[in-house]
Amino acid sequence: MGDGVIRHTLDLLINLYDSTTGKEVEDSTVSFTRDGDSFPGMYKGDGSYIFINAGRDNGLMRINVNGYENVDLSLDYEKLDKTLPAIDVYLIPSENTSEGEALLTLKGKLSGLVSVEAVHPGRIVTTIRDLDQKRRVMTVFMPNRRMNMTQSRYALLNAETQTFETIEVEAELSDKRVRLKRNPTEVFPPNSPICRIVYGHVKKDGSYLLRVRDDGKNLKYLVKYVVDGQNRYKVIDFHEPEGVSLE
């Protein structure tokens, strides 16, 4: 009798981040379900879970993490990489969590809303020096230290128009150069800031939720929200409760 061959297929990789800090969520007790049934993953550290021989069936995944709001995630393998299907999930801390600073909330309901996210223009990761569009290589200014673009997605901010666009890092080439998955669709001037994105959650009925941590400093965020396919922007000061709304 010949030796049997056991094959293992990586069917999904989930990376969990805290939406308010961008840090990995280090919790080995995360609960996953798919279409209501248990869908256990294997914790690999640094906020990452892998699903081996789990099948690549589309469905509704729910993620439950202690101290964070539940997330309902639509699995659509047609939109994921065929070799390594990976999804970055940004978790919103729940108001009853006792860790870190107090939380400030943007929530409501807006018909036609499909997404909401924000950047703090005063909290810059780095600035762009130039972009080789043919090679999709972006060079940044990082005086006296290495680049700190440890995540895949950031916002390229146009301070003049008060707009921003998401850029995705494909590979870090050196301490000051990265290759992007695609070029920005807009033209950004040199020295444009690159900021971390704070992601919110939006439900099918247009209900939205976005939170930031109250560190006692300037909390004026530029919020981008997409309504019926159109990008809209609003500056929101989370220290002004009366103005914390998209309406």
C-alpha positions, 0 to 999 in steps of 0.5 A: 500500500502506497503512502497517502498524500494529505493536501492542505489548502489555505482558503481564507486569511483574515487580518483583524485591526483596531479601527481607531489605532490601526494596531493588530487585534491580539485576541486568540478567542475570536468567534467566526460563523458563516451563514450561522454555522461555526467557522473556526479559524486558526490563530497565527498571531499578529491579529491573523487567522487562517482557514485551512480546507474550509472551502471557498463558498460565498456567504455571510461571515460574522466576527465576534471579538471581545471588546469590539462591535460585531462585524458582518462580512460578505464573503465573495471569493470572486473579489478575492485573490485566487492564490491567497484570499485575504481580507483586512477587517477593521474592528470598532471598539465597543463603548463598554470597553475599559481599555485605552482612552474614552471613545467618541462616536459618529453614528446615524442613518443616511439613505443610500450610504455605502461606506464611511471613513475618516482621516486626521489631517494633523496626524501624518504617517509620511508625505509623498516625494514623487510617484513613478506612475509607469512602475507604480513606485512611490517615494516618500520623505522620511527624515532620519527614520524608516518608513512606517507603512506597516499596513496595506491601505492608507489615505493620500490627502489633498490638503487644497481640495480637502479630499483623499484617496485610498492607496494600497501598498503592494510591496516595500522596496526600501526604507523610502520607496513602496510599490502601489497596487495601482496608481491614484486616480487623482493628481496629488501635488508633491508633499501631499500627506499620507494618513492612516484611515479610520474605518467605519461600518455601514449596514444595508439600511444606511445605518453607520457607526464610526469611533475615534479615541479621545486623547484630549487633543485636536479631534477634527477629522475629515470624513469621507462618505459615499452616497449613491456612488458619489464621494462626499466630505465633511470636517467633523470635530468630535469634541462638538457633540451637536455637529457629530453627524453626516446629516 
